[in-house]
């Protein structure tokens, strides 16, 4: 694959009005990752705006992708967020549906598809004069075909999984010139494996990995970082979307140990 393999690392956004921990995550991981993804009210819990945290990433000299979900905003809210992002210089987004809401919790009307259409159209309007078009990403399940309308996006984040072979198979079945980032997650505990299986029915977690983590809580970090290396060597994707959960310190150390060295 001709493009450079990139590691896009997700950080945990603050749930309080304090950016100290977010800055610490960025500072720890910056030497070993290429970009940062900032979730948007993930798992239905209010967090500091992903755009504000993305601006903090830029202030620390790194690049970011701000996640925006359709669940929590209407059209005016999306326009506000895009205007705010343009003012900050935040220019890349991952558009997602968000976790399924309980009855009455969806803000109104938006879908990922309409968000893409609005973001494409908005930079041509007078109030966005001089603003470059936004870079927009979408997600895809590893057991699903890439929907035709998703090909209007600039990049694709593939669902978190634990199988390199599944990523290779998906790429063979879904040829695309869009950069594809495979999802890799640290399995922090055997209990986490149970929760993932319950919330993401499509996910397959190897029993051997669960037993490794049960015996050694740090085994999940090593396994995830080894998966990053295997995906890089496979040539099947352009990079990974890495989810370290709370283990970002250990991940920084392990990725540094495994990073390729100049010959």
PyMOL commands that set and color helices and strands:
alter all, ss='L'
color gray80, all
select helices_A, chain A and resi 20-29+42-44+50-59+75-88+112-122+126-128+148-152+164-173+190-199+207-215+219-234+248-258
alter helices_A, ss='H'
color red, helices_A
select strands_A, chain A and resi 6-11+35-38+63-69+92-96+135-140+155-160+179-185+239-243
alter strands_A, ss='S'
color yellow, strands_A
deselect
rebuild
show_as cartoon
